[in-house]
Amino acid sequence: MTFSIARFMSRPVRTIGCASSLAEAREQMSQAGIHHLVVVDRGRYVGILSDRDIYRREAEKPIEPEVLSVGEAMAADVYAVSPEAPLGEVAFEMARLGVGTALVVSGEEPVGIFTTYDALLVLSRWARAGLA
């Protein structure tokens, strides 16, 4: 049996503008209780910003989160998949690529996000049901 990633992805997708500050991003993540934002520029996704990206930038050197832009801290190399992509293939590619996030897109429109957290939820449910 093959399951598509659409069944397990998180939604809605939260976005932030490329020119927004890291302070704005941190506030948005905090308010929504999330760890990733899809970065958009001129209506198209251009990257993903995680709370880890913010922490890494802060650890590198003293920065002013109100000044540094999301575009300067985001990961521009986005692993994107269609909603129909098989869960097993997505999880395998995430592990192979060493990424913690897959952006689920329909055409060019972000419709969901699948993270290692989501993968662990799937694994734990299947293990409890005796399927894993």
Secondary structure by P-SEA (a helix, b strand, c coil): ccccccccccccbbbbcccccaaaaaaaaaaacccbbbbbccccccccccaaaaaaaaaaccccccccccccccccccccccccccaaaaaaaaaaacccbbbbbccccccccccaaaaaaaaaaaaaaccc
